[in-house]
Amino acid sequence: MTTLQTYVHGKPYSLPRGRYAPHVPVLDRLAPTHAVVDLDRERVDAEAFVARIDRACSTPA
């Protein structure tokens, strides 16, 4: 059972405003993509890592 919180004089608390107001969560607009380098399965040196990411970013979707 939820009770209504009130001030000492009996008026109910007002809703939070400004920076404390409840906000709609931000949705990620990018679709999830595959992993370019799966570090759990393979270890690559820094040059190969950057080269794979550059190649993945430069290919058209």
N, C-alpha and C positions, 0 to 999 in steps of 0.2 A: 504494500500500500504506500503510495507516494503522498507526502504531505506538502502543502503549499508553503513555501518559505515567505515570511513577512517581516517587515520592519517592526520596531518596537510599538509604533502607533497603529499597527494593523494593516497598513498598505502593503500589497504584495511587491516583491522585488521587481524592478524593471529589467527588461531584457538587456544583455550586454551590447554595447555599441562601440564603434571604432575598432581599434586593433584587437579587442577581446571578443568581438562579435563572431558567431559561428560562420564559417566560410564553406563554400562548396569546394570539395576536393579538386585539385588540379588533375586533369586527365592528360596522359601522355598522348600526343598526337601522332607519334611515329609508330608504325607497325613493328612488332618484334621481328628481328632478323636472325639469321643463323650466326653462330660464332665463327669469326674468321680464324682465330687461333684458339684451340682448346688446350689451355695450359694444364688441365688435369690429365690429359692423355699424352701430351708431347712437350718437350722442352726445346725451344728454338732460341737462337742467339738474337741479339737486338736488331741486327741488320735484316734478318729474315722476317722478324716480327713486323718491323716498319714497312718492309716491302709488301708483305701480304695485306696489311691494312691499306696502304696506298693503292694497291691493285683492286681491292674490294670497293674502295670509295670511288674509284675512277670508272668502274664498269657501270653502264646504264642499268637501271632496275627493270 
